[in-house]
Amino acid sequence: MEIVNITRPVEAIEIPFGTKVMLPAGAEVRITQSLGGSFTVMTEDGYMARIADKDADALGKTPTKSAEATATEGPLTREDLEKRVWGELETIFDPEIPVNVVDLGLVYECTLSPLGDGFRVDIKMTLTAPGCGMGDILKQEAEDKIRALPGVKEAAVEMVMEPVWDPSRMSDAARLQLNMY
Protein backbone atom coordinates (compact mmCIF):
# COMPACT_ATOMS: atom_id res chain seq x y z
CA MET A 1 0.00 0.00 0.00
CA GLU A 2 1.29 3.38 -1.03
CA ILE A 3 0.13 6.74 0.31
CA VAL A 4 -0.03 9.54 -2.27
CA ASN A 5 -1.52 13.01 -2.55
CA ILE A 6 -3.83 13.59 -5.49
CA THR A 7 -2.25 16.18 -7.78
CA ARG A 8 -5.45 17.43 -9.43
CA PRO A 9 -9.19 16.99 -8.92
CA VAL A 10 -10.13 13.55 -10.21
CA GLU A 11 -13.38 11.71 -10.80
CA ALA A 12 -13.61 8.36 -9.06
CA ILE A 13 -16.21 5.66 -8.50
CA GLU A 14 -17.18 5.00 -4.89
CA ILE A 15 -16.95 1.31 -3.98
CA PRO A 16 -19.20 -0.67 -3.62
CA PHE A 17 -22.00 1.74 -4.56
CA GLY A 18 -20.80 2.63 -8.06
CA THR A 19 -21.54 6.35 -7.63
CA LYS A 20 -19.28 9.03 -9.08
CA VAL A 21 -17.37 11.21 -6.65
CA MET A 22 -14.79 13.96 -7.09
CA LEU A 23 -11.59 13.64 -5.12
CA PRO A 24 -9.96 17.04 -4.60
CA ALA A 25 -6.37 17.99 -5.38
CA GLY A 26 -4.19 17.55 -2.34
CA ALA A 27 -6.31 14.79 -0.81
CA GLU A 28 -4.25 12.00 0.69
CA VAL A 29 -5.22 8.50 -0.43
CA ARG A 30 -3.81 5.06 0.13
CA ILE A 31 -3.52 2.97 -3.06
CA THR A 32 -4.74 -0.47 -2.02
CA GLN A 33 -4.81 -2.06 -5.48
CA SER A 34 -3.45 -1.12 -8.89
CA LEU A 35 -4.42 -3.93 -11.22
CA GLY A 36 -5.84 -4.10 -14.72
CA GLY A 37 -5.49 -0.43 -15.46
CA SER A 38 -7.40 1.00 -12.52
CA PHE A 39 -6.55 2.02 -8.98
CA THR A 40 -8.47 1.29 -5.82
CA VAL A 41 -7.80 3.89 -3.16
CA MET A 42 -8.83 4.39 0.44
CA THR A 43 -9.65 8.01 1.18
CA GLU A 44 -8.97 9.98 4.34
CA ASP A 45 -12.72 9.69 5.08
CA GLY A 46 -12.45 5.90 5.12
CA TYR A 47 -14.24 4.98 1.92
CA MET A 48 -12.87 3.17 -1.09
CA ALA A 49 -12.92 4.58 -4.59
CA ARG A 50 -11.78 3.42 -8.01
CA ILE A 51 -9.75 5.73 -10.21
CA ALA A 52 -9.55 4.97 -13.93
CA ASP A 53 -6.24 4.33 -15.66
CA LYS A 54 -6.73 7.46 -17.80
CA ASP A 55 -6.42 9.47 -14.57
CA ALA A 56 -3.27 7.70 -13.33
CA ASP A 57 -1.37 10.99 -13.53
CA ALA A 58 -3.52 12.38 -10.69
CA LEU A 59 -1.88 9.73 -8.51
CA GLY A 60 1.59 10.36 -9.92
CA LYS A 61 1.40 7.14 -11.95
CA THR A 62 1.72 6.31 -15.64
CA PRO A 63 -1.26 4.82 -17.53
CA THR A 64 -0.84 1.21 -18.62
CA LYS A 65 -0.74 0.02 -22.22
CA SER A 66 -4.22 -1.04 -23.25
CA ALA A 67 -5.81 -2.86 -26.15
CA GLU A 68 -6.46 0.55 -27.71
CA ALA A 69 -2.72 1.09 -27.97
CA THR A 70 -2.34 -2.15 -29.92
CA ALA A 71 -5.43 -1.77 -32.11
CA THR A 72 -3.31 -0.88 -35.13
CA GLU A 73 -2.02 -4.47 -35.39
CA GLY A 74 -4.74 -5.40 -37.87
CA PRO A 75 -7.48 -8.05 -37.83
CA LEU A 76 -6.89 -11.31 -36.00
CA THR A 77 -8.11 -14.82 -36.75
CA ARG A 78 -11.20 -15.90 -34.84
CA GLU A 79 -9.12 -18.10 -32.54
CA ASP A 80 -6.53 -15.38 -31.91
CA LEU A 81 -9.25 -12.82 -31.30
CA GLU A 82 -11.01 -15.07 -28.81
CA LYS A 83 -7.71 -15.48 -26.92
CA ARG A 84 -7.26 -11.71 -26.92
CA VAL A 85 -10.82 -11.18 -25.66
CA TRP A 86 -10.17 -13.55 -22.75
CA GLY A 87 -6.85 -11.79 -22.21
CA GLU A 88 -8.60 -8.42 -21.95
CA LEU A 89 -11.18 -9.87 -19.56
CA GLU A 90 -8.28 -11.03 -17.38
CA THR A 91 -7.24 -7.38 -17.01
CA ILE A 92 -10.52 -6.48 -15.31
CA PHE A 93 -10.33 -6.74 -11.55
CA ASP A 94 -12.88 -6.66 -8.82
CA PRO A 95 -11.99 -3.39 -7.06
CA GLU A 96 -12.20 -5.04 -3.62
CA ILE A 97 -10.53 -8.36 -4.44
CA PRO A 98 -7.12 -8.56 -6.15
CA VAL A 99 -8.33 -11.22 -8.60
CA ASN A 100 -9.52 -10.74 -12.18
CA VAL A 101 -13.10 -11.46 -13.23
CA VAL A 102 -12.09 -14.56 -15.22
CA ASP A 103 -10.30 -16.24 -12.32
CA LEU A 104 -13.12 -15.24 -9.99
CA GLY A 105 -15.44 -17.21 -12.28
CA LEU A 106 -17.61 -14.21 -13.09
CA VAL A 107 -17.48 -14.68 -16.89
CA TYR A 108 -20.03 -17.31 -17.85
CA GLU A 109 -19.92 -17.07 -21.64
CA CYS A 110 -17.88 -15.53 -24.47
CA THR A 111 -19.26 -15.81 -28.00
CA LEU A 112 -17.80 -14.45 -31.23
CA SER A 113 -20.13 -14.09 -34.22
CA PRO A 114 -19.03 -13.03 -37.73
CA LEU A 115 -20.07 -9.48 -38.54
CA GLY A 116 -18.99 -8.07 -41.89
CA ASP A 117 -15.20 -8.04 -41.97
CA GLY A 118 -14.96 -8.59 -38.21
CA PHE A 119 -16.78 -10.05 -35.25
CA ARG A 120 -19.41 -9.26 -32.67
CA VAL A 121 -18.39 -10.33 -29.17
CA ASP A 122 -21.07 -11.19 -26.63
CA ILE A 123 -20.15 -11.77 -23.00
CA LYS A 124 -22.34 -13.01 -20.17
CA MET A 125 -20.95 -12.28 -16.74
CA THR A 126 -22.14 -11.89 -13.19
CA LEU A 127 -21.12 -10.32 -9.90
CA THR A 128 -19.98 -11.82 -6.62
CA ALA A 129 -22.98 -10.14 -4.96
CA PRO A 130 -26.26 -9.33 -6.78
CA GLY A 131 -26.61 -5.86 -5.25
CA CYS A 132 -23.08 -4.72 -6.05
CA GLY A 133 -23.12 -1.20 -7.49
CA MET A 134 -19.96 -1.85 -9.49
CA GLY A 135 -21.73 -4.01 -12.08
CA ASP A 136 -22.24 -1.23 -14.61
CA ILE A 137 -18.64 -0.07 -14.16
CA LEU A 138 -17.21 -3.56 -14.78
CA LYS A 139 -19.59 -4.05 -17.73
CA GLN A 140 -18.48 -0.80 -19.36
CA GLU A 141 -14.82 -1.57 -18.77
CA ALA A 142 -15.20 -4.98 -20.44
CA GLU A 143 -17.07 -3.52 -23.42
CA ASP A 144 -14.52 -0.74 -23.88
CA LYS A 145 -11.52 -3.08 -23.73
CA ILE A 146 -13.07 -5.62 -26.10
CA ARG A 147 -14.23 -2.98 -28.61
CA ALA A 148 -10.66 -1.68 -28.79
CA LEU A 149 -9.38 -5.00 -30.15
CA PRO A 150 -8.67 -5.22 -33.89
CA GLY A 151 -11.41 -7.15 -35.67
CA VAL A 152 -14.12 -6.38 -33.12
CA LYS A 153 -16.98 -4.49 -34.72
CA GLU A 154 -19.41 -4.74 -31.79
CA ALA A 155 -19.17 -5.85 -28.18
CA ALA A 156 -21.94 -6.36 -25.65
CA VAL A 157 -21.72 -7.51 -22.07
CA GLU A 158 -24.85 -8.80 -20.37
CA MET A 159 -24.87 -8.93 -16.58
CA VAL A 160 -26.75 -12.06 -15.50
CA MET A 161 -27.73 -13.24 -12.04
CA GLU A 162 -28.49 -16.85 -12.99
CA PRO A 163 -26.81 -19.04 -12.14
CA VAL A 164 -25.89 -17.34 -8.90
CA TRP A 165 -22.14 -16.96 -8.41
CA ASP A 166 -20.47 -18.83 -5.57
CA PRO A 167 -16.80 -19.36 -4.63
CA SER A 168 -16.73 -22.81 -6.26
CA ARG A 169 -16.56 -21.00 -9.63
CA MET A 170 -13.12 -19.54 -8.84
CA SER A 171 -10.02 -20.92 -10.52
CA ASP A 172 -7.42 -22.80 -8.49
CA ALA A 173 -5.09 -19.82 -8.94
CA ALA A 174 -7.68 -17.47 -7.41
CA ARG A 175 -8.25 -19.81 -4.47
CA LEU A 176 -4.53 -19.98 -3.83
CA GLN A 177 -4.17 -16.22 -4.06
CA LEU A 178 -7.02 -15.67 -1.61
CA ASN A 179 -6.00 -18.55 0.73
CA MET A 180 -9.33 -20.28 0.17
CA TYR A 181 -8.09 -23.89 0.20
C-alpha positions in Angstrom: 0.0 0.0 0.0 1.3 3.4 -1.0 0.1 6.7 0.3 0.0 9.5 -2.3 -1.5 13.0 -2.6 -3.8 13.6 -5.5 -2.2 16.2 -7.8 -5.4 17.4 -9.4 -9.2 17.0 -8.9 -10.1 13.5 -10.2 -13.4 11.7 -10.8 -13.6 8.4 -9.1 -16.2 5.7 -8.5 -17.2 5.0 -4.9 -16.9 1.3 -4.0 -19.2 -0.7 -3.6 -22.0 1.7 -4.6 -20.8 2.6 -8.1 -21.5 6.3 -7.6 -19.3 9.0 -9.1 -17.4 11.2 -6.7 -14.8 14.0 -7.1 -11.6 13.6 -5.1 -10.0 17.0 -4.6 -6.4 18.0 -5.4 -4.2 17.6 -2.3 -6.3 14.8 -0.8 -4.2 12.0 0.7 -5.2 8.5 -0.4 -3.8 5.1 0.1 -3.5 3.0 -3.1 -4.7 -0.5 -2.0 -4.8 -2.1 -5.5 -3.5 -1.1 -8.9 -4.4 -3.9 -11.2 -5.8 -4.1 -14.7 -5.5 -0.4 -15.5 -7.4 1.0 -12.5 -6.5 2.0 -9.0 -8.5 1.3 -5.8 -7.8 3.9 -3.2 -8.8 4.4 0.4 -9.7 8.0 1.2 -9.0 10.0 4.3 -12.7 9.7 5.1 -12.5 5.9 5.1 -14.2 5.0 1.9 -12.9 3.2 -1.1 -12.9 4.6 -4.6 -11.8 3.4 -8.0 -9.8 5.7 -10.2 -9.6 5.0 -13.9 -6.2 4.3 -15.7 -6.7 7.5 -17.8 -6.4 9.5 -14.6 -3.3 7.7 -13.3 -1.4 11.0 -13.5 -3.5 12.4 -10.7 -1.9 9.7 -8.5 1.6 10.4 -9.9 1.4 7.1 -11.9 1.7 6.3 -15.6 -1.3 4.8 -17.5 -0.8 1.2 -18.6 -0.7 0.0 -22.2 -4.2 -1.0 -23.3 -5.8 -2.9 -26.2 -6.5 0.6 -27.7 -2.7 1.1 -28.0 -2.3 -2.2 -29.9 -5.4 -1.8 -32.1 -3.3 -0.9 -35.1 -2.0 -4.5 -35.4 -4.7 -5.4 -37.9 -7.5 -8.1 -37.8 -6.9 -11.3 -36.0 -8.1 -14.8 -36.8 -11.2 -15.9 -34.8 -9.1 -18.1 -32.5 -6.5 -15.4 -31.9 -9.2 -12.8 -31.3 -11.0 -15.1 -28.8 -7.7 -15.5 -26.9 -7.3 -11.7 -26.9 -10.8 -11.2 -25.7 -10.2 -13.5 -22.7 -6.9 -11.8 -22.2 -8.6 -8.4 -22.0 -11.2 -9.9 -19.6 -8.3 -11.0 -17.4 -7.2 -7.4 -17.0 -10.5 -6.5 -15.3 -10.3 -6.7 -11.5 -12.9 -6.7 -8.8 -12.0 -3.4 -7.1 -12.2 -5.0 -3.6 -10.5 -8.4 -4.4 -7.1 -8.6 -6.1 -8.3 -11.2 -8.6 -9.5 -10.7 -12.2 -13.1 -11.5 -13.2 -12.1 -14.6 -15.2 -10.3 -16.2 -12.3 -13.1 -15.2 -10.0 -15.4 -17.2 -12.3 -17.6 -14.2 -13.1 -17.5 -14.7 -16.9 -20.0 -17.3 -17.8 -19.9 -17.1 -21.6 -17.9 -15.5 -24.5 -19.3 -15.8 -28.0 -17.8 -14.5 -31.2 -20.1 -14.1 -34.2 -19.0 -13.0 -37.7 -20.1 -9.5 -38.5 -19.0 -8.1 -41.9 -15.2 -8.0 -42.0 -15.0 -8.6 -38.2 -16.8 -10.0 -35.2 -19.4 -9.3 -32.7 -18.4 -10.3 -29.2 -21.1 -11.2 -26.6 -20.2 -11.8 -23.0 -22.3 -13.0 -20.2 -21.0 -12.3 -16.7 -22.1 -11.9 -13.2 -21.1 -10.3 -9.9 -20.0 -11.8 -6.6 -23.0 -10.1 -5.0 -26.3 -9.3 -6.8 -26.6 -5.9 -5.2 -23.1 -4.7 -6.1 -23.1 -1.2 -7.5 -20.0 -1.8 -9.5 -21.7 -4.0 -12.1 -22.2 -1.2 -14.6 -18.6 -0.1 -14.2 -17.2 -3.6 -14.8 -19.6 -4.1 -17.7 -18.5 -0.8 -19.4 -14.8 -1.6 -18.8 -15.2 -5.0 -20.4 -17.1 -3.5 -23.4 -14.5 -0.7 -23.9 -11.5 -3.1 -23.7 -13.1 -5.6 -26.1 -14.2 -3.0 -28.6 -10.7 -1.7 -28.8 -9.4 -5.0 -30.1 -8.7 -5.2 -33.9 -11.4 -7.2 -35.7 -14.1 -6.4 -33.1 -17.0 -4.5 -34.7 -19.4 -4.7 -31.8 -19.2 -5.9 -28.2 -21.9 -6.4 -25.7 -21.7 -7.5 -22.1 -24.8 -8.8 -20.4 -24.9 -8.9 -16.6 -26.7 -12.1 -15.5 -27.7 -13.2 -12.0 -28.5 -16.8 -13.0 -26.8 -19.0 -12.1 -25.9 -17.3 -8.9 -22.1 -17.0 -8.4 -20.5 -18.8 -5.6 -16.8 -19.4 -4.6 -16.7 -22.8 -6.3 -16.6 -21.0 -9.6 -13.1 -19.5 -8.8 -10.0 -20.9 -10.5 -7.4 -22.8 -8.5 -5.1 -19.8 -8.9 -7.7 -17.5 -7.4 -8.3 -19.8 -4.5 -4.5 -20.0 -3.8 -4.2 -16.2 -4.1 -7.0 -15.7 -1.6 -6.0 -18.5 0.7 -9.3 -20.3 0.2 -8.1 -23.9 0.2 
